[in-house]
Amino acid sequence: MELFHKICVVLLIVGGLNWGLVGLFSFDAVGWLLGGSASLLSRIVYTLVGAAAIGAIPGLCGMGSRG
């Protein structure tokens, strides 16, 4: 599970930085790097970031294991 949590954190950082850039500069770094926000690769990354957010909820609520 530790690897899963590390992957979630990395994806959440990517998503957070991307949303920060969108909010501050109207610049979608994921879309820019992967061929536009509608490209298949960008949509996969967006989906993985969303899944990582869902996967991080138990840890936020104190239900995640510490082991």
N, CA, C and O atoms as a Tinker XYZ file with bonds, in Angstrom:
   268  protein
     1  N      0.816000   -1.197000    0.000000    73     2
     2  CA     0.000000    0.000000    0.000000    64     1     3
     3  C      0.858000    1.258000    0.000000    63     2     4     5
     4  O      0.422000    2.310000   -0.468000    81     3
     5  N      2.062000    1.156000    0.518000    73     3     6
     6  CA     2.907000    2.343000    0.574000    64     5     7
     7  C      3.215000    2.873000   -0.827000    63     6     8     9
     8  O      3.219000    4.085000   -1.042000    81     7
     9  N      3.470000    1.981000   -1.772000    73     7    10
    10  CA     3.726000    2.403000   -3.148000    64     9    11
    11  C      2.495000    3.088000   -3.735000    63    10    12    13
    12  O      2.610000    4.102000   -4.422000    81    11
    13  N      1.316000    2.527000   -3.459000    73    11    14
    14  CA     0.068000    3.124000   -3.919000    64    13    15
    15  C     -0.071000    4.552000   -3.411000    63    14    16    17
    16  O     -0.436000    5.448000   -4.172000    81    15
    17  N      0.215000    4.769000   -2.140000    73    15    18
    18  CA     0.098000    6.108000   -1.562000    64    17    19
    19  C      1.120000    7.076000   -2.160000    63    18    20    21
    20  O      0.814000    8.248000   -2.377000    81    19
    21  N      2.316000    6.594000   -2.424000    73    19    22
    22  CA     3.334000    7.452000   -3.042000    64    21    23
    23  C      2.918000    7.855000   -4.455000    63    22    24    25
    24  O      3.104000    9.004000   -4.856000    81    23
    25  N      2.358000    6.913000   -5.205000    73    23    26
    26  CA     1.878000    7.224000   -6.549000    64    25    27
    27  C      0.746000    8.249000   -6.465000    63    26    28    29
    28  O      0.697000    9.194000   -7.252000    81    27
    29  N     -0.160000    8.058000   -5.509000    73    27    30
    30  CA    -1.255000    9.020000   -5.324000    64    29    31
    31  C     -0.719000   10.413000   -5.032000    63    30    32    33
    32  O     -1.197000   11.396000   -5.599000    81    31
    33  N      0.265000   10.503000   -4.155000    73    31    34
    34  CA     0.823000   11.812000   -3.803000    64    33    35
    35  C      1.461000   12.468000   -5.025000    63    34    36    37
    36  O      1.267000   13.661000   -5.255000    81    35
    37  N      2.210000   11.711000   -5.802000    73    35    38
    38  CA     2.837000   12.275000   -7.010000    64    37    39
    39  C      1.771000   12.782000   -7.975000    63    38    40    41
    40  O      1.892000   13.880000   -8.518000    81    39
    41  N      0.727000   11.984000   -8.190000    73    39    42
    42  CA    -0.339000   12.408000   -9.095000    64    41    43
    43  C     -1.086000   13.619000   -8.552000    63    42    44    45
    44  O     -1.479000   14.493000   -9.325000    81    43
    45  N     -1.288000   13.687000   -7.248000    73    43    46
    46  CA    -1.955000   14.849000   -6.659000    64    45    47
    47  C     -1.104000   16.109000   -6.779000    63    46    48    49
    48  O     -1.638000   17.202000   -6.965000    81    47
    49  N      0.202000   15.965000   -6.675000    73    47    50
    50  CA     1.098000   17.110000   -6.871000    64    49    51
    51  C      1.029000   17.588000   -8.319000    63    50    52    53
    52  O      0.942000   18.788000   -8.578000    81    51
    53  N      1.066000   16.644000   -9.263000    73    51    54
    54  CA     0.945000   17.010000  -10.682000    64    53    55
    55  C     -0.366000   17.748000  -10.917000    63    54    56    57
    56  O     -0.391000   18.800000  -11.556000    81    55
    57  N     -1.452000   17.189000  -10.397000    73    55    58
    58  CA    -2.759000   17.822000  -10.575000    64    57    59
    59  C     -2.841000   19.185000   -9.914000    63    58    60    61
    60  O     -3.381000   20.131000  -10.488000    81    59
    61  N     -2.307000   19.284000   -8.710000    73    59    62
    62  CA    -2.343000   20.565000   -8.008000    64    61    63
    63  C     -1.534000   21.640000   -8.714000    63    62    64    65
    64  O     -1.983000   22.779000   -8.845000    81    63
    65  N     -0.352000   21.280000   -9.164000    73    63    66
    66  CA     0.462000   22.245000   -9.909000    64    65    67
    67  C     -0.219000   22.653000  -11.212000    63    66    68    69
    68  O     -0.196000   23.823000  -11.592000    81    67
    69  N     -0.821000   21.685000  -11.888000    73    67    70
    70  CA    -1.500000   21.996000  -13.139000    64    69    71
    71  C     -2.672000   22.951000  -12.886000    63    70    72    73
    72  O     -2.843000   23.928000  -13.614000    81    71
    73  N     -3.479000   22.672000  -11.857000    73    71    74
    74  CA    -4.604000   23.563000  -11.552000    64    73    75
    75  C     -4.122000   24.938000  -11.116000    63    74    76    77
    76  O     -4.769000   25.943000  -11.411000    81    75
    77  N     -2.993000   24.995000  -10.416000    73    75    78
    78  CA    -2.423000   26.293000  -10.062000    64    77    79
    79  C     -2.041000   27.097000  -11.293000    63    78    80    81
    80  O     -2.290000   28.300000  -11.362000    81    79
    81  N     -1.437000   26.426000  -12.261000    73    79    82
    82  CA    -1.075000   27.103000  -13.510000    64    81    83
    83  C     -2.315000   27.537000  -14.285000    63    82    84    85
    84  O     -2.338000   28.615000  -14.878000    81    83
    85  N     -3.347000   26.691000  -14.279000    73    83    86
    86  CA    -4.585000   27.060000  -14.959000    64    85    87
    87  C     -5.193000   28.285000  -14.283000    63    86    88    89
    88  O     -5.625000   29.216000  -14.963000    81    87
    89  N     -5.231000   28.291000  -12.967000    73    87    90
    90  CA    -5.827000   29.406000  -12.242000    64    89    91
    91  C     -5.055000   30.708000  -12.373000    63    90    92    93
    92  O     -5.649000   31.778000  -12.507000    81    91
    93  N     -3.742000   30.618000  -12.335000    73    91    94
    94  CA    -2.921000   31.835000  -12.375000    64    93    95
    95  C     -2.683000   32.355000  -13.787000    63    94    96    97
    96  O     -2.704000   33.564000  -14.022000    81    95
    97  N     -2.458000   31.451000  -14.712000    73    95    98
    98  CA    -2.006000   31.862000  -16.037000    64    97    99
    99  C     -2.851000   31.330000  -17.195000    63    98   100   101
   100  O     -2.519000   31.559000  -18.358000    81    99
   101  N     -3.932000   30.628000  -16.887000    73    99   102
   102  CA    -4.756000   29.976000  -17.920000    64   101   103
   103  C     -3.898000   29.073000  -18.809000    63   102   104   105
   104  O     -4.077000   29.021000  -20.025000    81   103
   105  N     -2.972000   28.372000  -18.179000    73   103   106
   106  CA    -2.053000   27.492000  -18.901000    64   105   107
   107  C     -2.205000   26.070000  -18.393000    63   106   108   109
   108  O     -1.938000   25.804000  -17.221000    81   107
   109  N     -2.624000   25.163000  -19.242000    73   107   110
   110  CA    -2.788000   23.755000  -18.905000    64   109   111
   111  C     -1.509000   23.014000  -19.292000    63   110   112   113
   112  O     -1.320000   22.648000  -20.452000    81   111
   113  N     -0.626000   22.796000  -18.301000    73   111   114
   114  CA     0.663000   22.169000  -18.572000    64   113   115
   115  C      0.504000   20.722000  -19.042000    63   114   116   117
   116  O      1.230000   20.279000  -19.933000    81   115
   117  N     -0.436000   19.984000  -18.452000    73   115   118
   118  CA    -0.647000   18.593000  -18.868000    64   117   119
   119  C     -1.100000   18.561000  -20.321000    63   118   120   121
   120  O     -0.576000   17.786000  -21.121000    81   119
   121  N     -2.061000   19.391000  -20.658000    73   119   122
   122  CA    -2.526000   19.461000  -22.042000    64   121   123
   123  C     -1.427000   19.887000  -22.988000    63   122   124   125
   124  O     -1.295000   19.343000  -24.084000    81   123
   125  N     -0.645000   20.855000  -22.569000    73   123   126
   126  CA     0.450000   21.356000  -23.409000    64   125   127
   127  C      1.493000   20.261000  -23.649000    63   126   128   129
   128  O      1.978000   20.096000  -24.768000    81   127
   129  N      1.834000   19.519000  -22.599000    73   127   130
   130  CA     2.851000   18.484000  -22.732000    64   129   131
   131  C      2.366000   17.269000  -23.523000    63   130   132   133
   132  O      3.158000   16.589000  -24.176000    81   131
   133  N      1.059000   17.000000  -23.460000    73   131   134
   134  CA     0.560000   15.743000  -24.010000    64   133   135
   135  C     -0.349000   15.917000  -25.218000    63   134   136   137
   136  O     -1.119000   15.012000  -25.539000    81   135
   137  N     -0.279000   17.051000  -25.888000    73   135   138
   138  CA    -0.984000   17.204000  -27.152000    64   137   139
   139  C     -2.370000   17.805000  -27.075000    63   138   140   141
   140  O     -3.213000   17.526000  -27.928000    81   139
   141  N     -2.618000   18.613000  -26.083000    73   139   142
   142  CA    -3.926000   19.257000  -25.964000    64   141   143
   143  C     -4.769000   18.613000  -24.876000    63   142   144   145
   144  O     -4.598000   17.436000  -24.558000    81   143
   145  N     -5.674000   19.387000  -24.313000    73   143   146
   146  CA    -6.454000   18.885000  -23.183000    64   145   147
   147  C     -7.450000   17.802000  -23.586000    63   146   148   149
   148  O     -7.940000   17.073000  -22.724000    81   147
   149  N     -7.757000   17.684000  -24.865000    73   147   150
   150  CA    -8.692000   16.661000  -25.323000    64   149   151
   151  C     -7.983000   15.403000  -25.840000    63   150   152   153
   152  O     -8.646000   14.446000  -26.241000    81   151
   153  N     -6.651000   15.395000  -25.835000    73   151   154
   154  CA    -5.939000   14.217000  -26.339000    64   153   155
   155  C     -6.119000   13.040000  -25.386000    63   154   156   157
   156  O     -6.393000   13.221000  -24.200000    81   155
   157  N     -5.965000   11.856000  -25.915000    73   155   158
   158  CA    -6.144000   10.650000  -25.120000    64   157   159
   159  C     -5.167000   10.613000  -23.940000    63   158   160   161
   160  O     -5.559000   10.264000  -22.827000    81   159
   161  N     -3.913000   10.965000  -24.173000    73   159   162
   162  CA    -2.924000   10.933000  -23.093000    64   161   163
   163  C     -3.274000   11.914000  -21.980000    63   162   164   165
   164  O     -3.156000   11.580000  -20.802000    81   163
   165  N     -3.703000   13.118000  -22.341000    73   163   166
   166  CA    -4.094000   14.099000  -21.333000    64   165   167
   167  C     -5.281000   13.594000  -20.530000    63   166   168   169
   168  O     -5.314000   13.729000  -19.307000    81   167
   169  N     -6.245000   13.019000  -21.213000    73   167   170
   170  CA    -7.430000   12.510000  -20.520000    64   169   171
   171  C     -7.075000   11.367000  -19.586000    63   170   172   173
   172  O     -7.686000   11.216000  -18.529000    81   171
   173  N     -6.088000   10.556000  -19.967000    73   171   174
   174  CA    -5.633000    9.480000  -19.079000    64   173   175
   175  C     -5.003000   10.074000  -17.826000    63   174   176   177
   176  O     -5.277000    9.619000  -16.715000    81   175
   177  N     -4.155000   11.093000  -18.002000    73   175   178
   178  CA    -3.524000   11.727000  -16.843000    64   177   179
   179  C     -4.579000   12.374000  -15.949000    63   178   180   181
   180  O     -4.522000   12.228000  -14.728000    81   179
   181  N     -5.540000   13.086000  -16.538000    73   179   182
   182  CA    -6.604000   13.699000  -15.738000    64   181   183
   183  C     -7.375000   12.634000  -14.972000    63   182   184   185
   184  O     -7.720000   12.840000  -13.808000    81   183
   185  N     -7.651000   11.503000  -15.606000    73   183   186
   186  CA    -8.376000   10.417000  -14.951000    64   185   187
   187  C     -7.555000    9.823000  -13.808000    63   186   188   189
   188  O     -8.097000    9.530000  -12.742000    81   187
   189  N     -6.257000    9.646000  -14.023000    73   187   190
   190  CA    -5.396000    9.121000  -12.971000    64   189   191
   191  C     -5.299000   10.079000  -11.791000    63   190   192   193
   192  O     -5.263000    9.639000  -10.642000    81   191
   193  N     -5.257000   11.370000  -12.055000    73   191   194
   194  CA    -5.228000   12.358000  -10.968000    64   193   195
   195  C     -6.528000   12.286000  -10.172000    63   194   196   197
   196  O     -6.509000   12.344000   -8.942000    81   195
   197  N     -7.646000   12.163000  -10.864000    73   195   198
   198  CA    -8.930000   12.018000  -10.170000    64   197   199
   199  C     -8.984000   10.748000   -9.346000    63   198   200   201
   200  O     -9.473000   10.763000   -8.216000    81   199
   201  N     -8.491000    9.651000   -9.894000    73   199   202
   202  CA    -8.456000    8.389000   -9.152000    64   201   203
   203  C     -7.540000    8.488000   -7.937000    63   202   204   205
   204  O     -7.839000    7.926000   -6.883000    81   203
   205  N     -6.421000    9.204000   -8.085000    73   203   206
   206  CA    -5.518000    9.399000   -6.950000    64   205   207
   207  C     -6.196000   10.213000   -5.848000    63   206   208   209
   208  O     -5.991000    9.946000   -4.664000    81   207
   209  N     -6.993000   11.192000   -6.230000    73   207   210
   210  CA    -7.724000   11.978000   -5.234000    64   209   211
   211  C     -8.707000   11.094000   -4.477000    63   210   212   213
   212  O     -8.828000   11.199000   -3.257000    81   211
   213  N     -9.408000   10.225000   -5.195000    73   211   214
   214  CA   -10.333000    9.298000   -4.541000    64   213   215
   215  C     -9.561000    8.333000   -3.637000    63   214   216   217
   216  O    -10.003000    8.018000   -2.533000    81   215
   217  N     -8.413000    7.872000   -4.115000    73   215   218
   218  CA    -7.592000    6.959000   -3.317000    64   217   219
   219  C     -6.995000    7.609000   -2.081000    63   218   220   221
   220  O     -6.645000    6.909000   -1.130000    81   219
   221  N     -6.869000    8.930000   -2.070000    73   219   222
   222  CA    -6.298000    9.640000   -0.929000    64   221   223
   223  C     -7.338000    9.957000    0.147000    63   222   224   225
   224  O     -6.968000   10.331000    1.260000    81   223
   225  N     -8.619000    9.818000   -0.158000    73   223   226
   226  CA    -9.668000   10.157000    0.807000    64   225   227
   227  C     -9.558000    9.360000    2.105000    63   226   228   229
   228  O     -9.673000    9.959000    3.175000    81   227
   229  N     -9.342000    8.045000    2.070000    73   227   230
   230  CA    -9.236000    7.324000    3.350000    64   229   231
   231  C     -8.104000    7.844000    4.244000    63   230   232   233
   232  O     -8.255000    7.914000    5.464000    81   231
   233  N     -6.983000    8.204000    3.640000    73   231   234
   234  CA    -5.878000    8.749000    4.432000    64   233   235
   235  C     -6.217000   10.099000    5.044000    63   234   236   237
   236  O     -5.786000   10.411000    6.154000    81   235
   237  N     -6.975000   10.881000    4.331000    73   235   238
   238  CA    -7.385000   12.190000    4.821000    64   237   239
   239  C     -8.353000   12.046000    5.992000    63   238   240   241
   240  O     -8.314000   12.832000    6.939000    81   239
   241  N     -9.204000   11.054000    5.923000    73   239   242
   242  CA   -10.210000   10.825000    6.964000    64   241   243
   243  C     -9.678000    9.996000    8.128000    63   242   244   245
   244  O    -10.424000    9.688000    9.058000    81   243
   245  N     -8.404000    9.636000    8.087000    73   243   246
   246  CA    -7.818000    8.863000    9.161000    64   245   247
   247  C     -8.120000    7.377000    9.083000    63   246   248   249
   248  O     -7.868000    6.645000   10.040000    81   247
   249  N     -8.652000    6.925000    7.964000    73   247   250
   250  CA    -8.983000    5.507000    7.812000    64   249   251
   251  C     -7.846000    4.736000    7.142000    63   250   252   253
   252  O     -7.897000    3.509000    7.060000    81   251
   253  N     -6.834000    5.439000    6.668000    73   251   254
   254  CA    -5.739000    4.754000    5.980000    64   253   255
   255  C     -4.835000    4.048000    6.970000    63   254   256   257
   256  O     -4.722000    4.459000    8.125000    81   255
   257  N     -4.192000    2.984000    6.515000    73   255   258
   258  CA    -3.297000    2.226000    7.404000    64   257   259
   259  C     -1.953000    2.922000    7.474000    63   258   260   261
   260  O     -1.491000    3.510000    6.496000    81   259
   261  N     -1.344000    2.850000    8.617000    73   259   262
   262  CA    -0.009000    3.407000    8.825000    64   261   263
   263  C      0.952000    2.239000    9.034000    63   262   264   265
   264  O      1.271000    1.873000   10.165000    81   263
   265  N      1.396000    1.673000    7.938000    73   263   266
   266  CA     2.219000    0.514000    8.169000    64   265   267
   267  C      3.238000    0.385000    7.181000    63   266   268
   268  O      4.031000   -0.555000    7.232000    81   267
